[in-house]
């Protein structure tokens, strides 16, 4: 579970740097990484390293989610600015 969460989190970070559909993929993969990382972290009987990997996946997933969301907000702000310029 924690490996899958880390893969999702690292994919979210990679997709945040990709062109157009990458920002939406980053948002979706970030949400998935947060959810699966949280499940991996909440397992009380799991060894410490796997719980730590789950917490890292939550953190990296949040960063990927925030970067994707920031790109969406910037794109919408640029569209609004162009709309004001053109009339």
N, C-alpha and C positions, 0 to 999 in steps of 0.2 A: 504494500500500500504506500509506504513512504517513498519508494523508488518511483512509482507512478506519479506521485504528487510532485516530486522533484523534477521529473521529466516535463510535466505540465508547466511548472513554474519557469523552468529554463526555456521552454518553448514560448511562453508568454513574453519573456524578455526578448527573445530573438524576433518574435513577430512584431514587437513594438517598433523595431527599426526597419521593418519592411514597408514597401509602398502600399498603396490604397487598401486592399483588404486586410493588411497586417494589423491595423489598429483595432478592427473589430475582432480579429482572432486573438489579439493580445487581451482584450477585455474578457472574452469567453474563456480562454485558457487560464487567465488569472483567477477568475471566479472558480473554475474547476480545481485549480491548485490550492486555493484557500480552503475549499470544502474537503478535499481529500487529505490535505495536510492537517487540517483540524481533527479529522477522524483518526489519523495516524498518531497525532499528539495525545489524544484523549485516552488511548489504550493504556491503562494503568499497569498491566502485566507485561508490557513490551519492554525490551532492554532500553537503556538510556540513549544509545546511539540512534535507534530508530525513532524514538520520541523527539530527539534533537533534529533529526532529518525532517520530521513532520513540521516542527516549528520553523525550520529554515524554509520549507516549501511554502508555508503560510506567509512568511515575510517576503520571499521572492515573488510569490503570486500577487501579493498586494502591490509591490513595486511595478510589476507588469501591468496590473489593472490600472494603477494610477497613470503610468506612462501612456497607455492606450486611451484612457479617458482624457488626458491632457491633449493628446493629438486631435481627438474629436472636438474638443472645445476650441482649440486653435483653428481648426478648419472651419467651424461654424462662425467664429469671429472674423476670419478672413472673408468668408462669403458675405457676411453682413457689411463689412467695410466696403467690399466691391459693389454691393447693392446701393450703398449710400453714395458712392462716387458716381455710379452710372445713372442714378436718378431713381 
